[in-house]
Amino acid sequence: MSRVRELALTGGLLCATAAVLGVPALYLPGLAALLGAAVAPLWVILSAGRTEVSVHCDALTAQEDERVELRITLRRGAVPFPGGTLTAWPGAQELALPLSRRSAESTAGAQLTRRGRHALGPARVRVSDPFGLCARELVSGCAEVLVLPRIQPLDEAALGFLEGRGRPSREPPQSPDSLRAHRPGSPASRIHWPTVARSGALMEHAMRPEDDARALLELDAADPASAEALDRAVRAAASLCLHLARRGGCLVALPHEPRPTLLGRDLAGWPALHARLALVSPGGPPSGARTSRQGLSVIRVTASHGDRRAEEGAHLRVGPHPLAGVPTLFELAGCSAQYLEPARARRAA
C-alpha cells in the first residue's frame, strides 16, 4: 500500500472514530490527513506535468581525458515544484530543484577517459512533496560525444628513426615516366625496344619514384591482447599518422576498410581519419595494401602479443607487447617500436 493510501486510510479512520465515539477533537487530524492525501499527489502531478529537462553538450568531439561541459536545462509550468532533486547523469550528485523559478540551467563537467562514442546522461528530475508521500520521475535524452584517441608527442629517438637515422636505407620503388635517349651505363631492361625497332634510335625509359613510396601505416586490431592494449595501439597509430602527414603524407590502412586512406601534408582528411580511429573495434585485419605496394616503408601497429604477418617483409612493428629478442627503438603511447626483418620476425613470433 502506498503512503498516500495509508495517509488517506488513517484520516478516514480518525474521522470515523470521531463520529462513532463522539470525540470532535479527532476530526481535525483526520481531515488534515485526508486533505494531505488529496493535495500531495495532485500538486506533484500538476507541477511535473509540464516539466521538461534536456541535456546539451557544446562539444561534439573531445580527446581522451579532456573535460567536457554539460548544460542541463529545466523548464516547468505555472505550478511550482513542491520539492525534489535533479541528477545530471546516473551516479552524479543530486541537486535540489529550484522551487521559485520557472526555468533554470546548470552546468556539470565530465571527464571521458576512453575513446569511442559516449552518451552523456540521461538527466533525471524527481518531483516529490515535502512529506515524501509521492514522487514522479522525468528522464531526459542523452548528449552524444565522440571521444578521439589522444595524440602523444614523439621523442627524439622516434623522430630520428622516422626521418631515416638508424634505419636500413632502401631505394624508393620506381616506375616508367617517359622516354629519353639511352645513357651509357643504364640497365638494358630500361631500353624501349619498340622505339628502337621503329626509329633505330636507342631510347630508354626515364624512371621516376612511385607516388606510393611514402610510408604505409597499418593498424591491426584482429587479435588484441586486451581493450587497453588496443587503446594504446590506436593512440600510437594516431600520433604516427599525424607526424607522418606533416612530414609529407602517408597511407593509412584501417581494419574493415577496403583500401588505404591517403593523408596529405595539408591534413584535410585528418578530422575524418581521427574519428575513424576513435571507432576502431577488435577484429578484422587492415586492408590488403602491403601486397600491392611492396616498395613502401611499412609501419605496422598491433595490439596482439605476437607478429602473425612476419613473413610479409621488413616492417616497423609498434605495439604494447614487444617481441622478445628484438631491440626496442623508441617508445610511444605505451607501445614499443621494433624494426623486424622477415627472418628475425619469424623467430620472434
N, C-alpha and C positions, 0 to 999 in steps of 0.2 A: 504494500500500500504506500502511495506517495505521501510526502509530508503535507501537501495541500489537503489531501483527503483526510489525513489524520487530524489536521487542524480543524477542518470543517466538521468532522465527526465529534471532536471534543467540544466545539462550540454548540453543536446540536444537543449533545448530552447535558451540557451545563444549562441550556435553556429549558430542556425537558425536566431536569431536576428542579429548576426554579419553579416551574409550573406545577409539578406534582407535589413537591414538599412545601410550596408556598414560601420560598426564600427569594425575595426580589433581588437581593444582592448578587445572585448568580447570573442574572440577566446581562449585566454589564460585561463581564469577561466572556460570556457565551456569545453575545452579539459582536464583540470585538474580534473573537476568533473567527466567526462566520464572515465578518467583513474582510479580515485579512486573507482568508482563504479565497475570497472572490476577487479582491483588488490585486493581490500579488501576481497571479498568473496573467490577468488582463493587462497590467502595467508592463510586464515583461514582453508579452506578445505584441502590444502596440508599439513599444519602443524598438523592438528588434525587427518588426515587420518591414520597415523601410530603411533598414541599415544596410550599407554597402561597405565592403572592405576590399581593398586591392593592394597588390604588391607590384612595385616597379623598380627596375634596375637600369640606370642610365647607360651602363657599360654592357655591350653585347658580348665582348670578349675580355679576358683577363689572363695574365700569365700565372703560372703556379706560384702559390704563396702570396699573391697580390691581393690586397684588401679591396673589396667592392662594397659600395654603399647601397642599401635598400631603402626605398621610401614606401612607407605603409600609410595609405590614405583611408580615413574613416569618415563616413557620412551617415547621418541619421535623419529621421523625420522630425516632426514637430514635438513628439513626446520625448522628454529627456530620459536618459538611462536611469533606472533605479540603482544600478551598480553593475560591477562586472570587471573583466580583465581582458587585455589584449596581449596575444603572444605572436611575435613576429614570424617565427618558424618553429617547428617541433623541437622541443628542448631548450628554447630560448627563455629568458627571464620574463615572467608575467608583469605587465604594466596595468595600472588602474585605468579604467575608461574615463575619459573626460565627461563629466556629468552635465556641464552647462553649455558647452559649445556644440553646435550642430555639425561641424566638420573639424577634423584635426588631422595633422600629418606628423609623423615621427620618422626618424631615420635610425637605421641599425647597420652595423658593419659586419661583414662575413669574410673570413679568410679561407680561400679554396686551395687545397694542397695537392689535389690530383687532377691531371689533365682529363679532358673529355667534356661532355655536356652535363651540366649540373642544374637541377631545378631548385630554385630558392623559394622556400615557402612550403606549404601554404600558411598564411596568417590566419589565426583563429580569434574570433571575438566571442566571449562568453558573457551574455547578459543575464544577470540574476538579481533577485530582490534582496534588500538588506538583511533579511532573516534567513536567506538560503533555502526558501521553500521550493522555489522552482527556478529553472535556468533554461536558456536557449542558446545554442552554439551556431555561429556562422563561420564559414570557411571560404577563403579567397582562392583565386588561382595561383599559379606559380610563375615566377620570373625565371627564364632560361638564360644561362650564361655558358659560353664555350670557353673552357679553360685551356690555354695554349701551353705547350711544353716550354719550360724555362730555357732561355739562351744563356750558355755558360761561356765566359771568355777563354780563349786558347792561350796557353802559356808559351814560353819561348821555345821549349822543346817541340811542341806541336807545330808552331809556326815554322820552325826551321825544317822539320821533316816535310811538311806540306809544300814548302817552297823549293824543295829539291835537295836540301842539305842532308847528307847522310842516307840518301835513298839511291838504290841502283838506278843508273841512268839508262833510259831506253829511248830510242828514236821514235818520234811520233809516226803513226802509220801515214802512208802517202797514197794518193790516187792520181790518175792521169788528169791533167788540166787542159793542155793544148799541145800543139806540135811545134817543134823548133828544130834547127839544124843540129845534126849529131855532133856531140862534143867528144873529143878523144878521152878515153878512159871510162866513158859511161857504159853501164852494163848492156849487153846485147839484147836483153829482154825488153829494154825500153824502145828498141827500134820499131818504127811503124812500117811493117813490110808492105802493106798495100800501097802506101805512098811511094815507097822505093820502087816497087814494080811498075807503078803508073808513070812516075816522072823521072825515075833514075836518080833522084836526089836522095841522099841518105838523111832521113828525118827520124826524130825520136820523140817520145812523149815527154813533155815538160811536167814534172811532178809537183804537186802541192800537198801540204799537210791536210789530212782529212779534217773536216769540220768537227767530227766527233772525237778528236784527240784530247778533249778535255776530260776531267775526272768524272767517273760514274760512281755515284754513291748508292749502294743497295741497302735497304732496311729489311732484314729477315726476321719476321715475327712468327715463324712456323712452329717453333718448339721452345718457347720462353721458359726459363727456369722458374720464374715467379712473376707476379704482376709488378713488383718493384723492379725486377731486372728489366722488364720490358719498358717501364717508365724511364729508367736510366738510359737504355739504348735509344729511346726516342729523343731524349734531351741531347744526347751526344750527336745524333743524326741531325737534329735541327741546328745545333751550333755549327757543325761542319758545313751544312748546306749554306748557311748564311755567310760563312767565311769564304768558301769556295766561289760563291756567286759574286762577292765583292772583288775577288781576285781575278775575275774573267769569265765566270759562269761554270755551271756543272750540269750533269744529268742526274736525276733523282728517280730511282726505281722503288716504288712502294708496294706493299702487299695488295693483292686483289686488283691491281691496275694493269691494263693490257700493255702499256708501253711507258717508257721513262718520260719524265717531265723535264723540259729544258728550263733551267733557271738562269736568266741572264744577269749581266752586271747591273742593269737598271732596276733589278728587284721587282719588276712589275708583277711577276707571278708569285712573289713571296707570301703575301697575305693568304692566298688560296692554299698554297702548299703548307703553310704553317697550320692552317685549320685542318687540313687532311692529316697531318702528323698528329694532331691532338686526338683524332678519332681512330688511330691505328689500334686494332684489336688482335689478340693472339690468333694464329692460324694463317696459313697461306704464304707461299714464298713470294719474293718480289718478281716483277715482270722479267721475262727472259731476255734481258738486254745484253748480258755478257757474251752469249754465244754469237750474236750478230755484230758485236762491236769488240773484236778481240784486241784491238790496239789500245783500248782505254786503260788508264790507270784506275784500278778498281779499289774502292773503299767499301768494305762490307761491314755493316753494323748489325750485330746479332745479340739477342738476349739468351741464347742457348749456352749449354756447357761446352759442347764440342764444336767441330767445324765439319758439317756434313758435306760441304761443297768444296772441300780442299783440292779435289782433282781438277778444278776448273781454271787453274792458273794462279800465278802470283797475285797477291792482293794484300791490302792493309786490313787486318781484322780488328774491329773495335767492339768490345763487349764488356759487361760487368764481371764475367768469369774468364780470366785469362787462361790460355793453354799452357800446360806445364812444359818446361824446357825451351820456351821461346822468349827471348828478351822483350821487355816492355819498353816501347819507345817514348810514350808520353801517356798522361792520364787526362781524361776529360769527362766531366759529369759522372764521376764514379765508375768510369769504364777504362779499360786498359787497351792501348793500341799496340798491335804486334804485326810485324811485316812477315808474311808467310810466302815462301816458295813452295811449289807443289809437293816436292818430296818431303820437306820438313813438315808441312801442314798435314800430310797423311800420317806421319809418325806421331805427331802431337794429338791428332784426333783419335 
